[in-house]
Amino acid sequence: MALIPTASSPKQLRCSQCSLVKLCLPVGLNDEDMMQLESIIETSKIYKQNESVYRAGDPFHHVYAVKSGMFQTVAIDANGDSQIVGFHLPGELFGLDAIYPGHYTSTPVAVSSSIACSIDFKELSTLATQMPSLQHQLLTLMSKEMHASHVNMGDHSADQKIAGFILSLSARYKQRGYSANQFQLLMSRKDIANHLGMAPETVSRLLKRLINEDVLDINQSDITIKNMKYLQDTVGH
């Protein structure tokens, strides 16, 4: 159920062999284009829990694709407080927010032992100009990230925020071939609360209520959605 890296070395894996080939940058590429993309992807690296990939403020050179595990991106707000701006699952990219300012605006941290591929952005941009399908996929991923940030900025109730968060994870896990109804909450309740702009006590209370109302079943980090329609109705889908 969990997206945990295997014991085999990730250095031997290439895009064409990766189970995430239909989710990440290679979508729509032919074999020749795939080989060119693989030539600019640097060796995958394993990051230990709480290990950062780079730091906010570092010069921007690479974007990263999650191969396994999960990363959370942390930014510092105007008050100097840490804000978790996103959680990134396998097949998703992070670092795209640094394209305009030329430096990273957040710090990605491994939520659990996780693996990420590094891609030189200048080489990626050059390659994208030669491959319309790669350029389209890159623009699509950038657009999805912008859309997600706008959705999170909306004025929603606490119930809508927690329901929307669970539904988002459900949809993203389903896209990766996992169950939409059973998956793991690898992040802590405190981190979920930080991301949603809520108090940890509120998150715990709402989750407990959803359990009592037979909407969810939670066993440690394992979550089962028992009433998807309830969550959808809460969000307004």
VOBA-1610 file (N, C-alpha, C; in pm, whole numbers, padded with zeros to 5 digits, always signed):
BEGIN
Met+00082-00120+00000Met+00000+00000+00000Met+00087+00126+00000Ala+00192+00123+00078Ala+00279+00240+00089Ala+00372+00249-00030Leu+00408+00370-00067Leu+00503+00392-00175Leu+00640+00404-00113Ile+00705+00291-00087Ile+00833+00287-00020Ile+00937+00233-00116Pro+01058+00292-00121Pro+01160+00244-00213Pro+01202+00101-00180Thr+01233+00025-00283Thr+01280-00111-00263Thr+01428-00111-00233Ala+01480-00228-00199Ala+01620-00238-00162Ala+01712-00232-00283Ser+01659-00253-00404Ser+01742-00250-00523Ser+01789-00109-00552Ser+01905-00097-00609Ser+01964+00034-00633Ser+01888+00107-00742Pro+01851+00235-00721Pro+01779+00310-00822Pro+01867+00353-00938Lys+01999+00340-00921Lys+02092+00386-01023Lys+02081+00305-01152Gln+02024+00184-01144Gln+02015+00098-01261Gln+01887+00123-01340Leu+01798+00205-01287Leu+01669+00227-01352Leu+01673+00347-01445Arg+01606+00338-01558Arg+01594+00448-01652Arg+01446+00478-01672Cys+01417+00591-01736Cys+01277+00632-01754Cys+01194+00524-01821Ser+01249+00460-01924Ser+01174+00360-02000Ser+01142+00237-01916Gln+01217+00216-01807Gln+01195+00101-01719Gln+01113+00137-01595Cys+01089+00266-01576Cys+01025+00313-01453Cys+00874+00292-01460Ser+00815+00251-01350Ser+00671+00229-01345Ser+00592+00359-01355Leu+00661+00473-01340Leu+00595+00604-01344Leu+00605+00670-01481Val+00644+00593-01581Val+00670+00650-01713Val+00548+00723-01770Lys+00427+00682-01733Lys+00306+00745-01785Lys+00260+00864-01702Leu+00335+00896-01596Leu+00296+01007-01509Leu+00395+01122-01513Cys+00518+01091-01538Cys+00626+01190-01527Cys+00651+01258-01662Leu+00768+01315-01680Leu+00799+01389-01803Leu+00793+01307-01932Pro+00824+01178-01932Pro+00830+01105-02060Pro+00697+01078-02128Val+00586+01128-02076Val+00457+01102-02138Val+00459+01141-02287Gly+00424+01046-02372Gly+00411+01075-02515Gly+00539+01072-02594Leu+00652+01039-02532Leu+00780+01037-02604Leu+00802+00903-02672Asn+00860+00906-02793Asn+00897+00782-02859Asn+01032+00734-02806Asp+01077+00619-02853Asp+01199+00560-02799Asp+01321+00650-02818Glu+01331+00712-02934Glu+01447+00799-02961Glu+01446+00921-02869Asp+01327+00983-02854Asp+01316+01099-02766Asp+01342+01059-02621Met+01296+00940-02584Met+01317+00892-02448Met+01466+00880-02417Met+01542+00830-02513Met+01687+00815-02494Met+01753+00950-02472Gln+01708+01053-02545Gln+01764+01186-02528Gln+01731+01244-02391Leu+01607+01219-02345Leu+01568+01266-02212Leu+01649+01195-02105Glu+01666+01065-02119Glu+01742+00989-02021Glu+01886+01037-02010Ser+01939+01089-02120Ser+02079+01133-02121Ser+02102+01255-02033Ile+01995+01332-02001Ile+02014+01452-01918Ile+01966+01432-01775Ile+01909+01313-01747Ile+01863+01285-01611Ile+01978+01229-01531Glu+02010+01295-01422Glu+02122+01253-01340Glu+02081+01137-01249Thr+02179+01072-01191Thr+02157+00955-01108Thr+02056+00981-00997Ser+01962+00889-00981Ser+01866+00899-00871Ser+01940+00891-00739Lys+01885+00959-00638Lys+01948+00959-00507Lys+01845+00926-00400Ile+01888+00851-00301Ile+01803+00819-00187Ile+01821+00927-00081Tyr+01710+00982-00032Tyr+01712+01082+00074Tyr+01651+01022+00200Lys+01723+01033+00309Lys+01673+00982+00436Lys+01559+01070+00487Gln+01479+01016+00578Gln+01371+01094+00638Gln+01424+01224+00696Asn+01356+01335+00663Asn+01391+01471+00708Asn+01514+01529+00639Glu+01571+01458+00543Glu+01685+01512+00469Glu+01634+01604+00357Ser+01697+01720+00341Ser+01655+01815+00239Ser+01731+01792+00109Val+01665+01822-00002Val+01726+01807-00134Val+01808+01931-00168Tyr+01754+02047-00137Tyr+01823+02176-00149Tyr+01759+02269-00050Arg+01808+02391-00039Arg+01756+02487+00057Arg+01695+02606-00016Ala+01590+02663+00041Ala+01532+02786-00014Ala+01641+02892-00023Gly+01649+02960-00138Gly+01751+03061-00160Gly+01867+03011-00243Asp+01884+02878-00253Asp+01991+02823-00336Asp+01964+02856-00483Pro+02072+02877-00562Pro+02053+02904-00706Pro+01981+02788-00774Phe+01894+02823-00868Phe+01815+02722-00938Phe+01891+02665-01056His+01908+02532-01055His+01972+02463-01166His+01897+02338-01209His+01829+02273-01114His+01766+02145-01143His+01620+02141-01100Val+01541+02060-01168Val+01410+02020-01119Val+01423+01873-01081Tyr+01332+01827-00997Tyr+01343+01692-00943Tyr+01212+01617-00963Ala+01224+01489-00995Ala+01107+01402-01011Ala+01112+01296-00901Val+01001+01280-00831Val+00994+01181-00723Val+00982+01041-00783Lys+01073+00953-00745Lys+01068+00814-00791Lys+00994+00726-00691Ser+01015+00749-00562Ser+00942+00672-00460Ser+00941+00752-00331Gly+00851+00716-00241Gly+00839+00787-00114Gly+00757+00914-00128Met+00793+01016-00053Met+00721+01143-00056Met+00812+01256-00007Phe+00797+01372-00069Phe+00868+01492-00026Phe+00766+01600+00007Gln+00797+01682+00106Gln+00716+01800+00135Gln+00802+01923+00116Thr+00745+02026+00053Thr+00819+02149+00031Thr+00779+02252+00137Val+00880+02310+00200Val+00860+02401+00313Val+00912+02539+00277Ala+00829+02641+00295Ala+00868+02780+00270Ala+00855+02860+00399Ile+00920+02975+00402Ile+00911+03066+00517Ile+00820+03182+00478Asp+00714+03204+00558Asp+00620+03311+00525Asp+00670+03447+00574Ala+00589+03550+00553Ala+00628+03687+00587Ala+00657+03706+00736Asn+00599+03620+00818Asn+00620+03630+00963Asn+00738+03547+01011Gly+00805+03482+00918Gly+00919+03399+00955Gly+00881+03259+00999Asp+00756+03220+00977Asp+00709+03087+01016Asp+00720+02990+00899Ser+00744+02863+00931Ser+00753+02759+00828Ser+00613+02723+00779Gln+00598+02711+00648Gln+00471+02675+00587Gln+00495+02563+00487Ile+00426+02450+00507Ile+00436+02339+00412Ile+00346+02372+00294Val+00407+02396+00179Val+00331+02441+00063Val+00285+02325-00025Gly+00340+02206-00005Gly+00296+02094-00086Gly+00358+01963-00045Phe+00288+01854-00082Phe+00340+01718-00066Phe+00351+01657-00206His+00461+01590-00234His+00488+01542-00369His+00502+01391-00371Leu+00418+01326-00451Leu+00413+01181-00463Leu+00496+01135-00583Pro+00523+01004-00594Pro+00596+00952-00710Pro+00534+00995-00843Gly+00621+01035-00936Gly+00576+01083-01065Gly+00555+01232-01071Glu+00562+01301-00956Glu+00543+01445-00951Glu+00678+01517-00944Leu+00682+01637-00997Leu+00804+01718-00998Leu+00799+01826-00891Phe+00914+01863-00839Phe+00924+01981-00754Phe+01046+02062-00795Gly+01043+02190-00761Gly+01148+02283-00803Gly+01104+02374-00914Leu+00984+02351-00971Leu+00935+02432-01083Leu+00908+02576-01041Asp+00880+02598-00912Asp+00852+02734-00864Asp+00974+02824-00868Ala+01091+02764-00893Ala+01215+02843-00896Ala+01248+02896-01035Ile+01170+02858-01135Ile+01202+02897-01273Ile+01205+03049-01289Tyr+01103+03118-01239Tyr+01097+03264-01257Tyr+01199+03338-01171Pro+01204+03315-01039Pro+01299+03394-00958Pro+01444+03355-00979Gly+01470+03235-01031Gly+01608+03193-01052Gly+01673+03134-00928His+01595+03120-00822His+01643+03053-00701His+01526+02978-00640Tyr+01560+02877-00560Tyr+01454+02796-00499Tyr+01382+02877-00391Thr+01251+02868-00391Thr+01170+02945-00296Thr+01123+02861-00178Ser+01151+02732-00182Ser+01111+02644-00072Ser+01216+02533-00058Thr+01208+02463+00053Thr+01302+02355+00082Thr+01229+02221+00080Pro+01262+02130-00013Pro+01198+01998-00014Pro+01265+01904+00086Val+01183+01838+00166Val+01232+01748+00270Val+01166+01612+00253Ala+01243+01505+00266Ala+01188+01371+00254Ala+01099+01340+00374Val+00974+01301+00348Val+00881+01266+00455Val+00918+01130+00514Ser+00960+01040+00427Ser+01013+00910+00467Ser+01132+00884+00376Ser+01197+00771+00390Ser+01307+00739+00298Ser+01253+00744+00155Ser+01310+00831+00073Ser+01251+00860-00059Ser+01361+00872-00164Ile+01321+00859-00289Ile+01415+00866-00401Ile+01367+00973-00500Ala+01461+01054-00549Ala+01427+01156-00649Ala+01532+01157-00759Cys+01487+01185-00882Cys+01576+01201-00997Cys+01602+01351-01016Ser+01723+01385-01055Ser+01762+01524-01077Ser+01775+01550-01227Ile+01718+01663-01272Ile+01719+01697-01414Ile+01768+01840-01431Asp+01875+01858-01507Asp+01928+01991-01533Asp+01825+02070-01615Phe+01780+02186-01561Phe+01669+02256-01626Phe+01710+02321-01758Lys+01832+02371-01769Lys+01876+02431-01896Lys+01875+02326-02007Glu+01926+02208-01975Glu+01928+02101-02075Glu+01785+02054-02106Leu+01701+02052-02004Leu+01562+02013-02024Leu+01490+02114-02114Ser+01514+02243-02090Ser+01450+02348-02171Ser+01494+02339-02316Thr+01623+02315-02337Thr+01675+02302-02473Thr+01613+02184-02543Leu+01604+02072-02471Leu+01547+01951-02529Leu+01398+01971-02559Ala+01329+02045-02473Ala+01186+02068-02491Ala+01156+02147-02618Thr+01247+02236-02657Thr+01226+02314-02781Thr+01234+02224-02903Gln+01298+02108-02890Gln+01314+02015-03001Gln+01206+01907-03001Met+01134+01896-02889Met+01033+01790-02876Met+00901+01852-02831Pro+00808+01874-02921Pro+00678+01933-02884Pro+00607+01856-02773Ser+00616+01723-02773Ser+00546+01644-02671Ser+00606+01667-02533Leu+00738+01681-02526Leu+00804+01708-02398Leu+00772+01850-02352Gln+00772+01945-02444Gln+00738+02083-02409Gln+00595+02091-02356His+00504+02019-02421His+00364+02019-02378His+00351+01959-02237Gln+00421+01848-02212Gln+00413+01784-02081Gln+00470+01874-01973Leu+00580+01944-02002Leu+00640+02034-01905Leu+00546+02149-01871Leu+00484+02206-01973Leu+00389+02315-01951Leu+00266+02265-01874Thr+00223+02142-01903Thr+00109+02084-01832Thr+00140+02068-01683Leu+00259+02018-01652Leu+00298+02000-01512Leu+00308+02133-01440Met+00361+02235-01507Met+00369+02368-01447Met+00230+02424-01422Ser+00138+02403-01519Ser+00002+02453-01504Ser-00069+02384-01389Lys-00049+02252-01375Lys-00111+02177-01266Lys-00064+02229-01131Glu+00065+02262-01120Glu+00118+02313-00994Glu+00056+02448-00960Met+00041+02534-01061Met-00021+02665-01039Met-00167+02649-00999His-00237+02556-01064His-00378+02532-01032His-00392+02485-00888Ala-00305+02394-00846Ala-00312+02341-00710Ala-00290+02451-00608Ser-00198+02543-00635Ser-00171+02652-00540Ser-00290+02745-00530His-00361+02769-00641His-00479+02857-00638His-00593+02791-00561Val-00608+02659-00578Val-00712+02587-00506Val-00688+02594-00357Asn-00561+02576-00315Asn-00528+02578-00173Asn-00547+02716-00111Met-00544+02821-00194Met-00559+02957-00143Met-00706+02995-00125Gly-00796+02908-00167Gly-00938+02941-00159Gly-00988+02952-00017Asp-01101+03019-00002Asp-01161+03038+00129Asp-01256+02921+00157His-01205+02823+00233His-01283+02703+00260His-01295+02682+00410Ser-01399+02610+00450Ser-01415+02576+00591Ser-01316+02467+00628Ala-01300+02444+00758Ala-01209+02339+00805Ala-01252+02203+00753Asp-01384+02177+00753Asp-01435+02049+00703Asp-01402+02032+00555Gln-01418+02139+00478Gln-01390+02131+00335Gln-01241+02110+00309Lys-01157+02174+00389Lys-01013+02160+00371Lys-00967+02017+00393Ile-01012+01955+00503Ile-00966+01820+00534Ile-01024+01719+00435Ala-01151+01739+00395Ala-01213+01650+00297Ala-01144+01664+00162Gly-01115+01787+00122Gly-01048+01811-00005Gly-00907+01754-00007Phe-00838+01763+00106Phe-00703+01709+00117Phe-00704+01558+00098Ile-00797+01490+00163Ile-00806+01345+00151Ile-00846+01304+00009Leu-00940+01377-00050Leu-00982+01346-00187Leu-00869+01366-00286Ser-00789+01469-00265Ser-00675+01496-00354Ser-00575+01381-00349Leu-00543+01336-00227Leu-00452+01223-00213Leu-00511+01098-00279Ser-00640+01077-00259Ser-00708+00962-00317Ser-00694+00961-00469Ala-00719+01075-00532Ala-00711+01086-00678Ala-00569+01066-00728Arg-00473+01121-00655Arg-00334+01109-00697Arg-00281+00967-00681Tyr-00320+00899-00574Tyr-00280+00759-00558Tyr-00345+00672-00666Lys-00472+00699-00696Lys-00542+00623-00800Lys-00473+00637-00934Gln-00428+00759-00964Gln-00358+00784-01090Gln-00230+00702-01101Arg-00174+00666-00986Arg-00049+00590-00983Arg-00073+00440-00977Gly-00197+00398-00993Gly-00227+00257-00996Gly-00257+00196-00861Tyr-00266+00280-00757Tyr-00297+00232-00623Tyr-00446+00250-00595Ser-00491+00193-00487Ser-00631+00204-00449Ser-00667+00349-00416Ala-00784+00391-00462Ala-00832+00525-00429Ala-00895+00528-00290Asn-00923+00412-00237Asn-00991+00404-00108Asn-00900+00365+00008Gln-00784+00308-00023Gln-00691+00267+00081Gln-00550+00312+00047Phe-00492+00393+00132Phe-00355+00441+00112Phe-00299+00485+00246Gln-00179+00540+00246Gln-00115+00580+00370Gln-00103+00732+00381Leu-00127+00782+00501Leu-00097+00921+00533Leu+00045+00922+00591Leu+00144+00936+00505Leu+00283+00930+00550Leu+00321+01054+00631Met+00251+01164+00607Met+00282+01286+00680Met+00214+01287+00816Ser+00269+01363+00911Ser+00213+01370+01045Ser+00089+01459+01047Arg+00007+01445+01150Arg-00111+01530+01165Arg-00067+01677+01176Lys+00045+01699+01243Lys+00097+01835+01260Lys+00132+01896+01124Asp+00193+01816+01036Asp+00230+01866+00903Asp+00108+01889+00816Ile+00007+01801+00827Ile-00117+01822+00754Ile-00181+01954+00796Ala-00183+01978+00928Ala-00242+02101+00981Ala-00167+02223+00931Asn-00034+02214+00931Asn+00048+02326+00882Asn+00016+02355+00736His+00006+02252+00656His-00021+02268+00513His-00158+02330+00488Leu-00256+02291+00569Leu-00393+02339+00550Leu-00423+02468+00625Gly-00325+02517+00702Gly-00347+02639+00778Gly-00444+02620+00893Met-00434+02506+00959Met-00523+02472+01069Met-00442+02432+01191Ala-00507+02430+01307Ala-00442+02383+01429Ala-00437+02231+01427Pro-00328+02170+01477Pro-00320+02024+01481Pro-00437+01961+01555Glu-00484+02029+01660Glu-00598+01978+01737Glu-00724+01970+01651Thr-00739+02069+01561Thr-00855+02072+01473Thr-00851+01956+01375Val-00733+01929+01318Val-00718+01818+01225Val-00750+01686+01295Ser-00696+01667+01414Ser-00722+01544+01489Ser-00870+01529+01521Arg-00933+01641+01559Arg-01076+01636+01594Arg-01161+01602+01472Leu-01131+01662+01358Leu-01209+01637+01237Leu-01190+01493+01188Leu-01067+01444+01193Leu-01043+01306+01151Leu-01116+01208+01244Lys-01113+01237+01373Lys-01183+01151+01469Lys-01333+01151+01441Arg-01387+01269+01407Arg-01531+01277+01377Arg-01565+01197+01252Leu-01479+01204+01150Leu-01502+01128+01028Leu-01496+00978+01054Ile-01412+00939+01148Ile-01406+00797+01188Ile-01535+00757+01258Asn-01579+00841+01350Asn-01702+00812+01426Asn-01826+00807+01337Glu-01823+00887+01229Glu-01937+00890+01137Glu-01923+00785+01026Asp-01824+00698+01041Asp-01803+00586+00949Asp-01769+00632+00807Val-01706+00748+00799Val-01659+00798+00668Val-01518+00746+00641Leu-01436+00742+00744Leu-01299+00695+00734Leu-01272+00587+00837Asp-01170+00508+00808Asp-01112+00417+00906Asp-00962+00443+00903Ile-00904+00476+01016Ile-00761+00508+01023Ile-00695+00418+01126Asn-00593+00345+01082Asn-00514+00258+01169Asn-00369+00300+01156Gln-00323+00379+01254Gln-00189+00440+01248Gln-00179+00525+01122Ser-00094+00488+01025Ser-00082+00569+00904Ser-00169+00520+00790Asp-00235+00405+00808Asp-00322+00351+00704Asp-00461+00414+00711Ile-00510+00461+00597Ile-00642+00522+00592Ile-00728+00451+00489Thr-00853+00427+00525Thr-00951+00368+00435Thr-01070+00462+00423Ile-01104+00499+00300Ile-01221+00583+00277Ile-01341+00491+00262Lys-01437+00502+00353Lys-01554+00415+00353Lys-01676+00483+00290Asn-01671+00617+00283Asn-01783+00690+00226Asn-01728+00806+00142Met-01693+00775+00018Met-01634+00875-00072Met-01733+00988-00100Lys-01860+00953-00116Lys-01961+01054-00150Lys-01973+01159-00040Tyr-01959+01118+00084Tyr-01967+01214+00194Tyr-01858+01320+00179Leu-01737+01276+00149Leu-01625+01370+00130Leu-01650+01460+00011Gln-01700+01404-00097Gln-01728+01482-00218Gln-01836+01586-00192Asp-01940+01547-00120Asp-02049+01640-00087Asp-01998+01752+00004Thr-01906+01719+00094Thr-01851+01819+00185Thr-01772+01925+00108Val-01695+01878+00011Val-01615+01971-00070Val-01703+02049-00168Gly-01811+01983-00212Gly-01900+02049-00307Gly-01886+01997-00447His-01824+01878-00464His-01810+01817-00597His-01946+01771-00646
//
